[in-house]
Amino acid sequence: MIDRRTPLAGMGAGALAVPDARAAATTRVEAAELRAGGLSDPLGIDDAHPTLSWQLRGPDGTMQRAYRLRVAGDPATLGAGTADLWNSGRVESADTAVR
């Protein structure tokens, strides 16, 4: 399970540049099109280090400045804020794909 909230402002997991600070408080920004090894919702991947990728969705002008990838064995663990399989920590980067 990959945490879709990773690059969101206000979650403590990433940094975003939003054109108007007032808009940032009321506008939803999210990671979408999550993929592992080029697949969405794969049941299994043969690659031990697959490429993880996402698209940032938000108002025009929204840009990603950092990300944090958290991976857990099940949705409940991740929902509790625990990344029992992997936690990248904060990475200062606009990249939307990592290997």
N, C-alpha and C positions, 0 to 999 in steps of 0.2 A: 504494500500500500504506500503510495507516495502522497505526501502532504500537499494538497492543492493550494494551501494558504501560504506556502513558502515565500513568494516574492511580494506579499502584501504589506502595505504600509500599516502601521499600528499593531502588527502582530509580533513585532520585535524580531522578525526574521529577514527583513530585506529593506531596501531603501528605494524609493521611487521619486522621480521628479514629476510633479503635477503642475500644469501651467498656473492654476489659481488655487491658493491654499484653502480658500473657502469651499471650492468644489471638491477638494480632496476629502473633506470631512463628510460629505454626503454622497460621493460618487463611489461606486463599487469598482475595484480593480482586482483582477483575479488571474491566476495561471490557468490556462485552458489547453486543450489538445495535448494532454500529458502522454508521453510515449516512452517506452523502454525498448531499446533495440529496434526502433522504428515502428513498433506495434502499440496500439492502444489496448489496454486490459489483457495483456498476454497471460496465458495459463502457465507458460514456461518459456524460458529463454536458454538457448544452448551456450550463449556467451557469458563468461564469468564476470565481465566488465562491460555491460551493454551501454550504449550511448543513451543518456536520459535527456529528453528535450521537452520544451513547453513553449507556448505562445502567451504573451502578456496581453490581456484585454483590459482596456480602460478608456477614458476619454482621450480625444485627440491630444497629442503632445505628451502623453504619459510615457515615461522612459524608465527602464530598469537600471539601477546603479549597482545593485548587489543581489545576491540570492543566498538561500540556505536550503539544502536538500535534506529532508528527513525521511527515512524509510523504516517501516515497522512491519512486523509479521502479520498484523491484523488491524482493521480499522479502529477497534476499541483502544488498542495500545497507543496508536497515533493520536486518537481523539483525546486521550488523557495527557497528551504532551510528551510522550515518551517515544524515542526513536531507538528501538531495541536492535535494529539491524545496522543502521548507518546514519550518521549525522555529519554533514560536510562542514558544519560551522559556517560562519558568515564569510562569504567570498565576494570581494569587491570586483564586480565584473558585470558587463552588460550582456554577456553570453547567455543564450537560451538553449544551449546544448552542451553537455559535458560527458566525458568518457571516464 
